[in-house]
């Protein structure tokens, strides 16, 4: 059964790498789609015991996942800043329009 676990881990790692590439391109819809597929692979191997090779593959998956999470945090911060600026500009415009009349 370890071959199956190894295959599931490798597929999950490949999907995680694809997710990182999609996140780098700003394609968050694809990231979400790939994550659904990845979760299926991870669930299939959940109850299996892992050998040394599987632990190494899982460590690589975790490294890629951390990179993906960091990219998501960066994008979240940018979007949050843009939203803040938009709200500030909207308030300023509203004040200008109100004071003009």
Secondary structure as GFF3:
##gff-version 3
##sequence-region A 1 101
A	DSSP	alpha_helix	2	24	.	.	.	ID=ss1
A	DSSP	alpha_helix	28	44	.	.	.	ID=ss2
A	DSSP	alpha_helix	52	100	.	.	.	ID=ss3
###
